[in-house]
Amino acid sequence: MCKLKKSLYGLKQSPRAWYQRIDMFSTHEGFSRSQADHSLYVKQTGEYLLIVIIYVDDLIILASNVSILKWFKSRLEDEFEMSDLGGLHYCLGVEFERDRANRTITMSQSKYIEEVLKRFNMEECKPIGTLLDVNSKLLKLTKEEFQGIQEEMQSIPYKAALGSLMYAMVGTRPNLAFAVSMVSQFMSRAGLSHWMAVKHIMQYLKGTLDLKLCLGAKDVSSRGYYDADWGGDANERCSTMGYMFFVGVGAISWNCKRQPTIALSTTEAEYMATSQCTKEAIW
């Protein structure tokens, strides 16, 4: 029997041990951990603001002035073996560009999307300008219909493609929210028509690789929008709602999903959407 004195890569407890270590260090330095996201630490005094975002052993540091940034880097170097990679340009598949004159940061996933298209053999596809075919309705397959094509669908990476699209939607592409939400409803019994809809989304991405999410600007006022249809889901007759919140020119929060119960009127559908939007606004 051996006693492990420190964590090693690959062990199940290693991520937890590392997080306890970095959490102890951050707390000792006067940081407060966000209750909404335990990977976010904030230290604010009357003189400066310091924010640290942790992803495993990668740290993104935001500071209100250069001197406090250098001080915190020196503290990290004293405590850990670390490499300073400079300004933030690329992280977790997201590219960052900073415009100091206009006080904006743009985020894009063009490289990631190109890799997704190549992974699913869509890199040479014809670009299109719409996310879904408005003339077709996606319907659920019956158990008998699915059994007839189940063997054929086993060779189609439907779930993997949806997961890749969902990462782009969550990161920098709020315009994908409705389409990805729609095709995600057929995970358990996906058919060829649903796979064609996923490929349709990829064709749209092919033509919109250069779209970027812009955050910041001098105006930092917040506002939000929401909407709902009534009984738009042809399978369950549920309504679909969506909301989007902005700070300045940039979208910071968005969602699109089916409502859990069937609304009996447009008013009821709008009230349920208002409730969801209000909860997000309060949060």
Buried (B, 14 or more C-beta within 10 A) or exposed (E): EEEEEEBEEEEEEBEEEBBEBBBEBBEEBEBEBEEEEEBBBBBEEEEBEBBBBBEEEEBBBEBBEEEBBEBBBEEBEEEEEEEEEEEBEEBEBBBBEBEEEEBBBBBBBBEBBBBBBEEBEBEEBEEBEEBBEEEEEBEBBEEEEBEEBEEEBEEBBBEEBBEBBBBBBEBBBBBBBBBBBBBBBBEEBBBEBBBEBBBBBBBBBBBBBEBBBBBBBEEEEEEBEBBBBBBBBEEEEBBBBBBBBBBBBBBBBBBBBBBEEBBEEEEBBBEBBBEBBEEBBEE
